[in-house]
Amino acid sequence: MRALLSLLLLPLRAPMLLWLMAVSVYLGLHWGHPYEGVSQASQPLAPLVWSAQCLQAVLVVIFCCMPDLLLRRFSVMLAASRVVTLVATLLLVTIGGLYLLHLDVFSNVLILATSVLLARLDLVRIRVVPPSPLLALMLAVVVLVGAGVGHRLDTPLSQAEALPRDPVPHLLKPQRLSRQLQRMPILGRVHPPTTQPLQSR
C-alpha cells in the first residue's frame, strides 16, 4: 500500500513527469497524419505513420534512459569489423540526412528527448533511480499513454474537418439565386412578357 501511494505521488514529487506527459499529448495531436505535400489518396497510410511515430518515440526513450549501455555496445560492434563500421556509418548518415530534410520530425525528436532527459534528472533529484530497463519501460509507458490521449483528442477534430460543409454545393439556394439575379447587368436580364389589355373594337 505504501509503495502504491508513493508511486501515485511520484508525479507531484517529480513535476517533469507531468511535463513529459503534456509534451506527449501535444505530439500525439500531430502524429498519425501524412506529411504535407502528400495527396489525400494516402489517408490509409495514417495508421502506418502512427505506428512509426510510436516506434520512434520508444527508441528515443530507450536511448535517453541508457545511453552508456547503447554506446558501449555500439562501439564494440564498430570495433569488430571495418565492414560493420562502414555500414553503420552510412546508415547513421542516411538516417540523419532524412531527419534533417524533414525538420519538423527532427524538432519533435529533440523536444521529446529533452523532455525525457528532464524527467530522468528530476527522478535523480528525488533519489528515485530504478534500473535503466525499468526506467525506460516506465517513461515509454508515460509517452505512449500521453500520445494516445492526444491522438484520441485529435481524431474527432479530423473527422469533423473531413465532413463536407455543403452537401449540395452545385445547387444554389434561393437567397443566393436572387442576389445573383440582382447583380446581373440590365441588358442581360430576361424580362417577362407583358400582357397588354385588349382594345375594344
Secondary structure in CASP SS format (residue, H / E / C, confidence):
PFRMAT SS
TARGET T0000
AUTHOR 0000-0000-0000
METHOD secondary structure of the structure
MODEL  1
M C 1.00
R H 1.00
A H 1.00
L H 1.00
L H 1.00
S H 1.00
L H 1.00
L H 1.00
L C 1.00
L H 1.00
P H 1.00
L H 1.00
R H 1.00
A C 1.00
P H 1.00
M H 1.00
L H 1.00
L H 1.00
W H 1.00
L H 1.00
M H 1.00
A H 1.00
V H 1.00
S H 1.00
V H 1.00
Y H 1.00
L H 1.00
G H 1.00
L H 1.00
H H 1.00
W C 1.00
G C 1.00
H C 1.00
P C 1.00
Y C 1.00
E C 1.00
G C 1.00
V C 1.00
S C 1.00
Q H 1.00
A H 1.00
S H 1.00
Q H 1.00
P H 1.00
L H 1.00
A H 1.00
P H 1.00
L H 1.00
V H 1.00
W H 1.00
S H 1.00
A H 1.00
Q H 1.00
C H 1.00
L H 1.00
Q H 1.00
A H 1.00
V H 1.00
L H 1.00
V H 1.00
V H 1.00
I H 1.00
F H 1.00
C H 1.00
C H 1.00
M C 1.00
P H 1.00
D H 1.00
L H 1.00
L H 1.00
L H 1.00
R H 1.00
R H 1.00
F H 1.00
S H 1.00
V H 1.00
M H 1.00
L H 1.00
A H 1.00
A H 1.00
S C 1.00
R H 1.00
V H 1.00
V H 1.00
T H 1.00
L H 1.00
V H 1.00
A H 1.00
T H 1.00
L H 1.00
L H 1.00
L H 1.00
V H 1.00
T H 1.00
I H 1.00
G H 1.00
G H 1.00
L H 1.00
Y H 1.00
L H 1.00
L H 1.00
H C 1.00
L H 1.00
D H 1.00
V H 1.00
F H 1.00
S H 1.00
N H 1.00
V H 1.00
L H 1.00
I H 1.00
L H 1.00
A H 1.00
T H 1.00
S H 1.00
V H 1.00
L H 1.00
L H 1.00
A H 1.00
R H 1.00
L H 1.00
D H 1.00
L H 1.00
V H 1.00
R H 1.00
I C 1.00
R C 1.00
V C 1.00
V C 1.00
P C 1.00
P C 1.00
S H 1.00
P H 1.00
L H 1.00
L H 1.00
A H 1.00
L H 1.00
M H 1.00
L H 1.00
A H 1.00
V H 1.00
V H 1.00
V H 1.00
L H 1.00
V H 1.00
G H 1.00
A H 1.00
G H 1.00
V H 1.00
G H 1.00
H H 1.00
R H 1.00
L H 1.00
D H 1.00
T H 1.00
P H 1.00
L H 1.00
S H 1.00
Q H 1.00
A H 1.00
E H 1.00
A H 1.00
L C 1.00
P C 1.00
R C 1.00
D C 1.00
P C 1.00
V C 1.00
P C 1.00
H C 1.00
L C 1.00
L C 1.00
K C 1.00
P H 1.00
Q H 1.00
R H 1.00
L H 1.00
S H 1.00
R H 1.00
Q H 1.00
L H 1.00
Q H 1.00
R H 1.00
M C 1.00
P C 1.00
I C 1.00
L C 1.00
G C 1.00
R C 1.00
V C 1.00
H C 1.00
P C 1.00
P C 1.00
T C 1.00
T C 1.00
Q C 1.00
P C 1.00
L C 1.00
Q C 1.00
S C 1.00
R C 1.00
END
